[in-house]
Amino acid sequence: MPQPLNCKSILVARGGALGDFVLTLPVLAALRARFPAARLEILGYPRIASLAQAGGLADAVRPIESPALASFFAPGAADLDANPWLASFDLIVSYLYDSSAVLRANIQRAAPNATFLSGPHRPDENAGIHAADTFLKPLEALGILGADPIPRLNIPAVEPPSPMAQWLALHPGSGSERKNWPEEKWAGLLCKILEKTAWSCLLVGGEAEEPRLARLQNFVTGMTKFCTPRVALAQNWPLPKLAATLRCCAGFVGHDSGVTHLAAALGLAGLVLWGESNQNVWRPRSDAMTILRHAGGLSRLPVADVFGNLPRIGHSFPNISEG
């Protein structure tokens, strides 16, 4: 039976990468809907969790790396007196890795009056259940059934690099090289877009992708027949700033990556160049995102196929021509 709660304060503990966090957004939305007057905080990585605060799904973010919380990951070592903050919550939902239940035991010692729910930090890929559904499952104990499983972020748009241009966002990286379409094919796609459309391209990437973005930008710069302001970089930007800029773009192309999940949560239409990941578990939850695969593997997906599918993003590519 669901446990009734007079819930005034909620803590959601969530680590993981950007994609994991975005796929947990339905949990935050469901808790907001169930307890609209409650204060909701996130214990996580501020660089990522700040997205939820910017989108109105959380009131505050506390760093999971906080020294005051380090003892909670050691058996019986939690300093209860030093953590009145935890005791202030009525409901704590944790998606942190805790195979031996040490963290759970320490949190329950520090916050004995809180209802504690534990969820998986990663979905079971063998089960074939989408990650967003897996993360929502623990909330059934609160009587939250049939919650919207689609991640959604409502972050206001800001002006793109050139307000008069139409922008297509492209993310040529991911958290794993095996998920990446070959760099030379990204260069070929850029060439086609610049040659055959009036579109401008926003190249998106984090710190690890800086060399790749630099090479692609240099490739475009070397093609003197193109106007280089038609290609701009969104390199290692704070995620709320990136999200607000993506909202200005009418389309997106990327891999199986956290940035792709972010673009989907923002409502962008796009193409996802998919490799070997379990599509049933990790695909973006958006009808506006089209997944492109090749039977021979991602590296064999032709540039012409990706370019030819750009019109599927919507009515944004009236100027595409193979001529």
N, C-alpha and C positions, 0 to 999 in steps of 0.2 A: 504493500500500500504506500502511496506517496506520503512523505512526511510533511505536515503543514508547517509553514515557516512564517513568522512575522519578521521579515527580512529587511533590515535597514542598511546593511553593509555587506558587500560581496567582494571576495578576492578570487581572481582567476590567475593561477600560476601557469605560465606557458613559456617554455624555452623553444629551442629548435630554430630552423632557418625561416626565411621570409615566406616561402610557400606553405610550410606547416602552420605558420601563424595566420596567414590569410584564410586557410581552410578551417581555422578555428573561429573565424568571425561569426558564423552562424550561432555558435554557443553564446557569444557576447550579446548578439541581437536577441536571442531567445530569452536570456536572463533579463535584459532590459525590458522586454515585453511582459515578462511574468512579474517582475518587481520594478515597476516604473519609478517608484520613489526612492529606491535604494541607491546608495553610493557604490559604484563599481570601480575597483582598482585592479591593476594588472601587475603581477610580479613577473618580470621578464627582462628582455633586452630592450632598453629604451629606444635604440636606433630603429627597431622594428615595431615595438608596441606603441610607439608614438603615433602610428597610423590610426590605431583605434581611438586614441584621444582626439586626434584631428578630425576623425569622422563621427565624433559624438557617441561612440560605443563604450567609452571608458572615461572616468573622471580624473584618474591619476595613474601614473606608472612609477613603480619602484624597481630599481635595478636588482636583478637576481644575483649580481656579483657583490652585493652589499656585504662588507665584512661582518656586520651584525647578524647576518643570516648564515654565515659559513658553518657555524657549529651545528646547524640543523641537518647537515648531511653526514654527521658522525653519530654512531650509536650512543644514545643516552647522554649526549654532550650538550644538548640545547640549554642555553642560559635563559630560563623562563623569565626571570626578573628583568632581563635586558630587552625583552621583546613584547611590551604591552601592545604594540601595534598589531600583532597577530591576534591577540585576544580581543581586539575591538570588532572582529568580523563575526557576523551571524552565519555566513555560508562561505566555505572555502572549497574551490574546485581546482584540483591540481592535475596538470598534464605533464608533470616533470617525471623524468626517468627515475624509478624508485623500485628496483627489482627486489630488494630485500625489505621493503616497507619501513626503512629507517626514517626517511623524511616524514612519512605519514605519522609514525609514532611520535616523533618530536613535535610536529605541528599540533597533534591532538593533545599533547601534554601542555603546550603553550596556549592553546585555545580550546579548553575542554567543553565550552558551551556552544561551540560552533558546529554546524552540520558540515561534515567533511565528505566530499565526493572525489573519487580518483578515476581519472581517465587515462587511456594509453597515450604515450608520447608519440607513437607511430602506429599506423594501422597495420593489421595483419594482411600482407599482400596475398597470401594464399586464400583468404576468405573471399576476395574479389568484391568487397564492399567499399564504396567510395569513402575516402578519408573524412569528408565533411559529415557523412552519416555516422561514421565510427565515433567522431568526437562529440556528436550530439547525444549519443546513446546514454551516457551517465545521467543526463538531465531527466530521463524518464523517472528516476527516483523522486523527483520533485513534482511529478505529474505533468511535465512538459512533454507533450506528445505532438507529433506532426509539425514540428517547427520547420520553418523555411530553411532548406539545406544549401541555399545559394549564397555564397559570400557576397556581401554588398558593402560598398564604402561610399559615403556621400561626402566628398571633399570638394569644395568650390574650386572651379578652374581659375587659373591665372593666365595672363597673356603669354602666348607662345613666343619663341625667339623673334619671329617676324610676323606681326599680327595680320598682315595682308596676305600671307601665304597659306596654303593648305598643307597640313603636316601629317606625315605618316611616321609613326614611331617604330623603330626596329631595334630589337635586343639580340645581338649576335652572340651572346654568351649564355652560360648557365653555371650551375654548381659542379658540373662534371663535363670533362672534355668529350666523353662518349655520347653526351646528349646534344653536342653541337654539330650543326651543319658545317661543312668545310668552309674555311674563310674565303677561299677563292670563289666559291659560289655566292657568298654574301656580296663580294665585290661585283660579280656579274649581275646580281639582282639590283644593286645600287645603280650600275651602269644603265640597265634597262629602264629603271624608274626615271632616271634623270634624262635619258634620251627620248623616251616615248610618252612621258606625262609632264604635266606642269607642277608636279608635286615636289615639296621639300621634305627632307628626311631628317628625323631626330634620332641620332644614334645613342642608345642607352646602355650604360654599363657601370659596374662597380670597380673597385680598386684592382681586382684580379684581372679584369678585362681591359685595363688601360692600354696595354701594348696592342691588343687586337683592334680597339677603336682607333688608336693612333695610325695603325697601318691602313685601315679602311679610309680614314680621313685623308691620309697622304695619297692614297690611290685616287680619290676624287680630285684632290688638289692638282695632281699630275695630269688630269684630263682637262686641259686648259679651255676646251670648248664649253665646259660647264661653268655655271656661275656658282662658285664655292659657297656663298651664303645660303645656298639651297640645302646645305648639309650642316647641321649643328650637333654639338655634343652635349649630352646630359650625363656627365662623368662623375660618379661617386657623389651624387647629390643626396642630401637628407631625404628620406623616403616621403615625408609629407610634401616637400617641394616637388619631388618627382611626380607624385600622384596628382598634384594640382596642375602640373604641366601636361601630363598625359591626358587629362580631361579635355584639353584643348585640341587633341589630335583626333582625327576622324577614323583612324585605323591603326592597327598594330600587327607586327610580325615578330614572332619569337619562337623559342624552344620550349621544352618541358622545363620550366623554371619558375622561381618565385615571382619574378617581374611579370611573367605572363599571367600568373594567378592574380597579381595586383591589377593588371590591365583589365582582366575579366571582371574583377570585383568593382571596378570603376565604370563598367558598362561599355567598354570599348568593343567594337567588332574587330575580329582579327583572324590571322592564320597562325596555327601552331605547328611547327615542323617537328614531328614526333619520331622518337627513336624506339628504344627497347623497353621503356617503362610500362608498367601495367596501366593501360588506359582506363580500365574499369575503376581503378583506385585513385589515380592521380590526375585525370583529365580536368581541365578547367570546367567549372560548373556554370556554363553560359551557352545558350543557344546561339549567341552571336559569334562564338569562336569556332572556326572550322579546323579540324585536325587533318593534316596532310602527312601521309606515310608512303613508303615505297617498300615493295616486297623484298627488295634486295638490301634494305637497310637505309638509314637516313642519309648516308654519304652519297647514295645513288639517286637521291631525289633531284630531278633536273631543275635548273633555274627557270626554264620555260614553264614548267608546271606551277611553280610558286607564283611567278609573274602572271600567268594566265588565270590564276585563282584569285587575284586581288579584287576583281569585281564582286566576288562573293561577300566581301566585307560590307557591301551595300551599294548605294548610289554615288559613292565617293570617287569612283575612278572612271568618269565618262571619257577621259582622253586616252585610255589605253589602246594602243594599236600595235600590231606586229609589223606594220608596214615601215 
